[in-house]
Amino acid sequence: MKFAAVLNRDGGTLRTTDLAAFSDRMHQTLETAGHSLAIDIVTGENVVEALDNAASRRSVDVVLAGGGDGTISAAAARLMGKKKALAILPAGTMNLFARGLGIPQSLDAALKSFADGEIIAVDMATANGQPFVHQFSIGMHARMVQLRQGMEFGSRLGKISASAKAAWATINNPPAMNVTLRIGEAEMTARITGIGVTNNLFGEGHLPYADNPAGGVLGIYVTVARQRAELVKFLFNVARGKWRDNEHVEIHQADRTVLKIHSGIRKFRAVMDGELVRLDRETTIEIQPSALNVLVPASIAEAKAA
């Protein structure tokens, strides 16, 4: 296969990686297996242009994207509905979409898995037409990301520490939003502290990622916890993957949902694949079955086919 790699030197763990040495290992690993590889190492401000160029090349079979959540989400958006496949170098903090695909969590192990990997189709989702691969969320998560952005950190551990501080600040001053959520023919109106709509249902007993990335449904998680003890329990259960153990979380699934905000719209934002975005007063979120081709380890492809 012909690979076009785009590495965001400012994204995730690549900021502290010797990219010259890693590029040499990329060439050796993939070319030894009979593939060809072109590598484009860019700054964060140029990553979208580089991904556009890679996705538009007719001769390319696989776009290999390396960076944080924003880089991976941008790459997937450009490959949605196309024959070209996405290969993910897990260089982010949690790499949740990559975990759901069964991709090894070290850069070199992931690279080796691509050498004899296979292409499968998985789902994406859209929020008012904008693609995402992991989650669209409002309320607590958006507040946490917004607070974290105001903190300084230069490493993965620094980001984790900043996230913990932002979570504690959010627990002590949680957002509350009046919303209407339409799921199929049913409609519910409530005052919530958070809603997460995910590309397939999260699995239980591990970090929040989908066990089946081709399940064909949205996971809809509505949080009504308000007291500090309730919020601490909620975040603790999320970290352990114990969604169904929390009485303050309602879980639904659908192929389409419509979210309407009745609270003052100007002070609220949403998070889409880890990035803050403008929150519209009404958002239609839909699953897009088999919309993305991805390169995964051969063992994962075989298990999915079984």
TAJONOR-V506853 format. One record per helix or strand. SS is the DSSP state (@ for helix, = for strand). FROM is the first residue (numbers start at 0). LEN is the number of residues. Records with the same first field share a line. If there is no record, write none. Layout:
SS=FROM-LEN, FROM-LEN
//
This chain:
==1-7, 35-7, 61-6, 84-6, 117-10, 129-3, 134-5, 176-7, 185-7, 193-6, 201-1, 209-1, 217-6, 248-6, 255-6, 268-4, 274-4, 281-15
@=11-5, 18-14, 43-13, 68-11, 95-5, 106-9, 139-10, 155-17, 227-13, 242-3, 264-3, 297-8
//
